[in-house]
Amino acid sequence: MNKNHKKAFSLIELSVVLVVISIIIAGALSASTVSINNAKTKITNDRIKVIYRALGNYILTNYKLPCPAALNITKDAIGYGNSVGLGGTCFGSGVYKSNIQNSLVYGMIPVSTLGLPKDLAEDGFGNKLIYVVNGNYTWADYLANNIEWYFFSSFLESDISNIRILQVSTGNVIDGNAFAIISLGKNKYGAFGSAERTQSATTSSDIYEQQNYLRNVNSSSNSADFGIVAGNVNKVVITSENSGSDVFDDIVFFKTRSQMLMDFKGMFMIPCFGFVNYNTSYYGQTIYRNTNCATPSFVRPSKKCTAYGILVDQQACVN
């Protein structure tokens, strides 16, 4: 026998080798997919951070939040990223008011209005970033004659029309939010692609994920269902996480008005109001009661408006 003769692989051995190679390739592809999705998630979160800073600067300059931009405009079209409608209403094509709370509107991040590049209007998965806002916070304050002073800076955070956030896994409910930014994730259920004028027709099997995208859209009245969750009567509810679901992959960012003003040092915008015999005042102002003290009669009591609308006595009457 020729000792130099090399034994050939059998079919079984070849099959085993191919199976091993397939497993290695599958594992590599799976790891690669996870890595890509993680990178896209990071891009999304990084863009949301930039948008939030831009919203803060917008508030400090304009004393209000911007209205959303239209979802039915493509990235290459004129008007992409421009706020739609007037403050307080945000009414117009491509922006949808809630069928249960018409002060809440659903559209796209208004990147052009915020002075941001167009790319920041979309998440890392190529979807338009959703911007849900209470229209009452898109109405500016005017100090002259106290006209409209009761909108952005003092609209009650306990009002039913503010956005409720639900964290399904923990059951946490977070109320009083002025806005929410939503990425509809890599599965794109209900999303608007940056190059698309219409919403994806694919729907999610996760009932909580369904609450974050538009349903029953009425284009003629610019209205739709969103944020409708059983047991939350007259509240628009955005689901921020559902770790128990294999489907839910939305990324949600939200803030109350007070959190925004604290983050951007805008507490001076909150007025002091609702005190008997005192006129409305703003941060840093000292105001005087409409009448003098009984004792001593020549003294007029005064208060100073401090952060978050709190009045502090400066001069009090003698009992």
Helices and strands as residue ranges (DSSP letters): H 11-62, E 96-98, E 104-108, H 111-114, G 118-121, E 130-134, G 135-138, G 144-146, E 163-167, E 172-183, H 207-210, E 215-218, E 223-225, E 237-241, E 251-256, H 257-263, G 267-269, E 286-288, E 302-306, G 307-309, E 310-315
